[in-house]
Amino acid sequence: MFDEEKLKEIETKMKDYEEKVKKAVERFPERKSEFKSTSGYEFRRLYTPVDIEGFNYLEDLGFPGSYPFTRGVQPTMYRARFWTMRQYAGFGTAEESNERYKYLLEQGQMGLSVAFDLPTQIGYDSDDPMAEGEVGKVGVAIDSLEDMEVLFDGIPLDKVSTSMTINSTASILLAMYIAVAEKQGVPMEKLSGTIQNDILKEYIARGTYIFPPQPSMRIITDIFEFCSKNMPKWNPISISGYHIREAGSTAVQEVAFTLADAIAYVETAIKAGLDPNVFGRRLSFFFAAHNNFLEEIAKFRAARRLWAKIMKERFGVTNEKAMMLRFHTQTGGSTLTAQQPLNNIIRVTLQALAAVLGGTQSLHTNSYDEALGLPTEESVRIALRTQQIIAYESGVADTIDPLGGSYVIESLTNKIEEEAMKYIEKIDAMGGMVKAIETGYVQKEIHESAYKMQLSIENGEEIIVGVNKFQIEEDLSQKEVLKVKPELEEKQKAKLKKLKEKRDNEKVKKALLNVKKAASSDENLMPYIIEAVKSYATVGEISNALRGVFGEYTETIII
């Protein structure tokens, strides 16, 4: 792309510049001896065309909406319509969460994103002893179809797209969503949205797994097959780097481990006879946006280009839509501080801007008070307004990939892609991502990165404003924090007891037996789970039926 003579001329001039730098540094020493990214590579003092010497515009950058999609997956990106502003919400009972969803939609939110409580995520009903003290705490408590009906009451599911952050019980919650839509008169083929359904990252970083990896992968493949035949607008998985990053990974590891997970899902689906040209179109991804602004923008671009190459070169995909990495972004929850919480508004704004400049398809902005408790209505509104101001007032959405061609951005994009690919090759040599997880390799890599970052904060190398520098005296006990009332758990248990008394329990028993039989065979599980859900079998009951066949996973001990 660059003329050889001109590159030589730049190199010569660069030597002159370095001489000036030496004199300048003698008078004004630089702030640090090394300026490093979160992934550990050094930021150069200055970037020039020499840093992207072998850059080929058409092969490395190209045009928006065309392979390798470095500049975005749509030809006109945000000039046609903005990213979906999808605020993650859910707490307490279905009634309370329904009110919050309606409030967010009134404030201009474009889609729903449902947070479920821990018992729902790991297949326990609210009346199970394992659920004690956790009902409705980090998300909404959903025990049965009855709760799901309340959750979406008055919300037209043919007009709103819904994302559900659910993994080991994803098949059950998807079945409930289908059943609620049917009651609204909306056929499943008209439903649009996403279930997270990414079980591999649960073993790596989050821990809300139930079954061992192999049966978990079987359930995911059944969902892929069911959705490809019946739900053309639905994304059957959101492959998540977010939780990997929140667990302490670097930006490079986030890309590498997320795409390695995706490779494992694609390989499993192909073995089951599914066509990657078909199901590849409905794969979606989920990344975090953290504070290192330039690295984060480059990370999104590198992930998009690398995935396109993997689908084309590794899996022989010919359909360009199946090569696209479409992704949702959430700003970094782990970057939020309890100290001086209003500072989090600035952090979230920078992270959201990086996601937009990186070409995200949808975005959740964290509320400033989340390090203290559940977000209040005011903090949720400010989080949404952050996105709206970026969209309507900043002008950054008026041109596509505005930082494309920047020497530093293109150099960082190349670096992240190259380093991520090294990780993927190493995982391939181990026998794939499931093997790498079972041996604890991936978990150990993340733990080491998290430890290094914590050390750098504690020794003052990494500055966190308000935490290890610029502290103030403050009384955080005076801050307004939303808390889930303790009596909510008893209310949910009473509701569940009443449901179990009034439903047709013989019908439930038969439906659960059919789920067990299907789990013991090669049949697709989804029709049987939908049947069980419609009989008002609970999340815990269906999960226990599957536990009886698949067993439970025991975590690998990392030494």
Residue pairs with C-beta under 8 A, 6 or more apart in sequence:
1 52
1 55
1 56
1 57
2 49
2 53
2 55
6 49
7 49
7 50
7 53
10 48
10 49
10 50
11 50
14 48
14 50
17 46
21 45
34 42
35 42
35 43
36 42
36 43
37 43
37 250
37 251
37 292
37 295
37 412
38 250
38 251
38 290
38 292
38 295
38 453
39 250
39 251
39 252
39 253
39 295
39 416
39 419
40 250
41 415
41 419
44 51
44 408
44 411
47 406
47 407
47 408
47 411
48 407
49 55
49 407
51 407
51 408
51 411
52 407
52 410
52 411
52 414
55 61
55 410
55 414
59 68
60 68
60 70
60 305
60 410
60 414
61 70
61 71
61 404
61 405
61 410
62 68
62 69
62 70
62 71
63 71
63 75
64 71
64 72
64 73
64 74
64 75
64 76
64 77
64 400
64 401
65 72
65 73
65 74
65 75
65 76
66 75
66 320
67 308
67 312
67 320
67 323
68 304
68 305
68 308
68 309
68 323
69 304
69 305
69 308
69 323
69 324
69 325
70 301
70 304
70 305
70 401
70 404
70 413
71 301
71 359
71 400
71 401
71 404
72 304
72 359
72 400
72 401
73 304
73 324
73 325
73 326
73 359
73 361
74 80
76 400
77 359
77 397
77 400
77 401
78 356
78 391
78 397
78 398
78 400
79 397
79 398
79 399
79 400
82 110
82 391
82 397
83 356
83 360
83 361
83 362
83 363
83 387
83 391
84 110
84 111
84 161
84 361
84 362
84 363
85 108
85 109
85 110
85 111
85 362
85 363
85 384
85 387
85 388
85 391
86 109
86 110
86 111
86 112
86 113
86 161
86 163
86 328
86 362
86 363
86 364
87 104
87 109
87 113
87 364
87 365
87 380
87 383
87 384
88 113
88 114
88 115
88 165
88 330
88 364
89 97
89 100
89 101
89 104
89 112
89 113
89 114
89 115
89 375
89 380
90 97
90 100
90 114
90 115
90 116
90 117
90 139
90 140
91 97
91 100
91 115
91 136
91 137
91 138
91 139
91 140
91 374
91 482
91 484
92 136
92 140
92 141
92 484
92 485
92 488
93 136
93 140
93 141
93 147
93 150
93 488
93 491
93 492
94 140
94 141
94 142
94 147
94 148
94 150
94 151
95 150
96 140
97 114
97 140
97 151
98 150
98 151
98 152
98 153
98 154
98 155
100 377
100 380
101 112
101 151
101 155
102 154
102 155
103 377
103 380
104 112
104 380
104 384
105 112
105 155
105 160
107 381
107 384
108 384
108 388
109 384
110 161
111 160
111 161
111 162
111 163
111 193
111 362
112 155
112 160
112 161
112 162
112 163
112 193
113 162
113 163
113 164
113 165
113 364
114 139
114 140
114 151
114 162
114 163
114 164
114 165
114 166
115 138
115 139
115 140
115 165
116 139
116 140
116 141
116 142
116 164
116 165
116 166
116 173
117 134
117 135
117 136
117 137
117 138
117 139
117 140
117 141
117 142
118 131
118 134
118 137
118 138
118 139
118 208
119 125
119 126
119 128
119 130
119 131
119 134
119 135
119 141
119 540
120 139
120 140
120 141
120 142
120 143
120 166
120 169
120 173
120 539
121 139
121 166
121 167
121 168
121 169
121 208
122 130
122 168
122 169
122 208
122 209
122 210
122 543
123 168
123 169
123 172
123 210
123 539
123 540
123 542
123 543
123 544
123 546
123 547
124 130
124 131
124 539
124 540
124 543
125 131
125 143
125 496
125 538
125 539
125 540
125 541
126 135
126 141
126 143
126 489
126 492
126 493
126 496
127 493
127 496
127 497
128 540
132 489
133 489
135 141
135 488
135 489
135 492
135 493
136 484
136 488
136 489
136 492
137 484
139 165
140 147
140 151
141 147
141 488
141 492
142 148
142 151
142 173
142 176
142 539
143 492
143 495
143 496
143 499
143 538
143 539
143 540
144 176
144 496
144 499
144 533
144 536
144 537
144 538
144 539
145 176
145 179
145 180
145 533
145 534
145 536
146 495
146 499
146 536
147 495
148 173
148 176
148 177
148 179
148 180
149 180
149 183
151 180
152 177
152 180
152 184
156 184
156 186
157 177
157 180
157 181
157 184
157 186
157 191
158 181
158 184
158 186
158 190
158 191
161 192
161 193
162 177
162 192
162 193
162 194
163 193
163 194
163 195
163 196
163 238
163 328
163 362
164 170
164 173
164 174
164 177
164 193
164 194
164 195
164 196
165 196
166 173
166 195
166 196
166 197
167 196
167 197
167 198
167 199
167 202
167 206
167 208
167 209
168 199
168 202
168 208
168 209
168 210
168 211
168 216
168 543
169 210
169 539
169 542
169 543
170 195
170 196
170 197
170 219
170 220
170 223
171 219
171 222
171 223
171 525
171 526
171 529
172 529
172 533
172 539
172 542
172 543
173 195
173 539
174 195
174 223
174 526
175 526
175 529
175 530
175 532
175 533
176 533
177 191
177 193
178 188
178 191
178 530
179 530
179 533
179 534
181 187
181 188
181 190
181 191
182 188
188 230
188 231
188 234
189 230
189 231
189 232
189 233
190 233
191 231
191 233
191 234
192 233
192 234
193 234
193 235
194 234
194 235
194 237
194 238
194 284
194 328
195 223
195 234
195 235
195 236
195 237
195 238
196 237
196 238
196 240
196 286
197 220
197 223
197 236
197 237
197 238
198 237
198 238
198 239
198 240
198 261
198 286
199 209
199 213
199 216
199 217
199 219
199 220
200 213
200 261
200 264
200 265
200 433
200 434
200 437
201 239
201 240
201 241
201 243
201 244
201 257
201 258
201 261
202 208
202 209
202 243
203 209
203 213
203 437
203 443
203 553
203 555
203 556
204 243
204 244
204 247
204 257
204 261
204 437
204 442
204 443
204 446
205 243
205 244
205 246
205 247
205 249
205 443
205 446
206 243
206 247
207 555
209 216
209 553
210 216
210 543
210 546
210 547
210 550
210 552
210 553
211 219
211 546
211 547
211 550
211 551
211 552
211 553
212 550
212 551
212 552
212 553
213 434
213 437
213 438
213 553
214 434
215 519
215 546
215 549
215 550
215 551
216 550
216 553
217 264
217 265
217 268
217 434
219 525
219 546
220 236
220 237
220 265
220 268
221 268
221 269
221 272
221 274
222 524
222 525
222 526
223 236
223 237
223 526
224 236
224 237
224 265
224 269
224 272
224 274
224 279
225 272
225 274
225 524
226 236
226 524
226 526
226 527
227 234
227 236
227 282
228 236
228 274
228 278
228 279
228 282
234 282
235 282
235 283
235 284
236 279
236 282
237 265
237 283
237 284
238 284
238 285
238 286
238 328
239 258
239 261
239 262
239 265
239 283
239 284
239 285
239 286
240 258
240 285
240 286
241 249
241 254
241 255
241 257
241 258
241 285
241 286
241 287
241 288
241 303
242 286
242 287
242 288
242 330
244 253
244 254
244 257
244 258
244 446
245 251
245 254
245 287
245 288
245 290
245 332
245 334
246 288
246 332
246 333
246 334
247 446
247 450
248 334
248 446
248 447
248 449
248 450
248 451
248 453
249 257
249 445
249 446
249 449
249 450
250 449
251 290
251 292
251 295
251 296
251 299
251 416
252 299
252 416
252 419
252 420
252 423
253 423
253 445
253 446
253 449
254 287
254 288
254 299
255 299
255 302
255 303
255 306
255 416
255 417
255 420
256 419
256 420
256 421
256 422
256 423
256 424
256 427
257 423
257 433
257 442
257 446
258 285
258 287
258 303
259 303
259 306
259 307
259 310
259 420
259 424
260 423
260 424
260 427
260 433
260 436
260 442
261 433
262 283
262 285
262 307
262 310
263 310
263 314
263 424
263 432
263 433
264 432
264 433
264 434
265 283
266 276
266 280
266 283
266 311
266 315
267 432
269 276
269 279
270 276
270 315
276 311
276 315
276 316
276 317
276 322
277 317
277 318
277 319
277 322
278 319
278 322
279 322
280 311
280 315
280 317
280 319
280 321
280 322
280 323
281 319
281 321
281 322
281 324
283 322
283 326
284 326
284 327
284 328
284 361
285 303
285 307
285 325
285 326
285 327
285 328
286 327
286 328
286 329
286 330
287 299
287 300
287 303
287 327
287 328
287 329
287 330
287 355
287 360
288 329
288 330
288 331
288 332
289 296
289 329
289 330
289 331
289 332
289 351
289 352
289 354
289 355
289 358
290 296
290 332
290 335
290 351
291 332
291 335
291 347
291 350
291 351
293 350
293 353
293 354
294 408
294 409
294 412
295 412
295 416
296 351
296 354
296 355
296 358
297 354
297 357
297 358
297 403
297 409
298 358
298 409
298 412
298 413
298 415
298 416
299 358
299 416
300 327
300 329
300 354
300 355
300 358
300 359
300 360
301 358
301 359
301 401
301 404
301 409
301 413
302 412
302 413
302 414
302 416
302 417
302 420
303 325
303 327
303 416
303 420
304 324
304 325
304 327
304 359
305 413
305 417
306 417
306 420
306 421
307 323
307 325
308 323
308 324
308 325
310 424
311 317
311 322
311 323
312 318
312 323
317 323
326 361
327 360
327 361
328 360
328 361
328 362
328 363
328 364
329 352
329 355
329 358
329 360
329 362
329 363
329 364
330 363
330 364
330 366
331 347
331 348
331 351
331 352
331 355
331 364
331 365
331 366
332 347
332 351
332 366
333 366
333 370
335 347
335 351
336 344
336 347
336 348
336 366
336 368
336 370
336 371
337 343
337 344
337 371
337 464
337 466
337 467
338 371
338 372
338 476
339 466
339 467
339 471
339 474
339 476
340 465
340 466
340 472
340 474
341 368
341 369
341 371
341 372
341 476
341 479
342 368
343 368
343 465
343 466
344 366
344 368
344 369
344 370
344 371
345 368
345 382
345 386
348 365
348 366
348 368
348 383
348 386
349 386
349 390
351 365
352 363
352 365
352 386
352 387
352 390
353 390
353 394
353 396
355 363
356 363
356 390
356 391
356 396
356 397
357 396
357 401
357 402
357 403
359 401
363 387
365 383
365 384
365 386
365 387
366 383
367 375
367 376
367 379
367 380
367 382
367 383
368 379
368 382
368 383
369 375
369 376
369 379
369 479
369 480
369 481
370 379
372 476
372 479
372 481
373 481
373 482
373 483
374 481
374 482
374 483
374 484
375 383
375 482
376 480
376 481
376 482
390 396
390 397
391 397
396 402
403 409
404 410
427 433
427 436
427 441
427 442
430 436
430 439
430 441
433 442
436 442
437 443
437 556
438 556
439 556
440 556
440 557
440 558
440 559
443 556
443 558
444 558
447 558
453 462
456 462
457 464
457 467
457 468
458 468
460 468
460 469
463 469
466 472
496 538
499 536
499 538
500 538
503 535
503 536
504 535
507 535
508 532
508 535
508 536
508 537
508 541
510 535
511 528
511 531
511 532
511 534
511 535
511 537
512 532
512 537
512 541
512 542
512 545
513 545
514 528
514 531
514 532
515 525
515 528
515 529
515 532
515 542
515 545
515 546
516 545
516 546
516 548
516 549
517 528
518 524
518 525
518 528
519 525
519 545
519 546
519 549
519 550
520 549
529 542
532 541
532 542
532 545
533 542
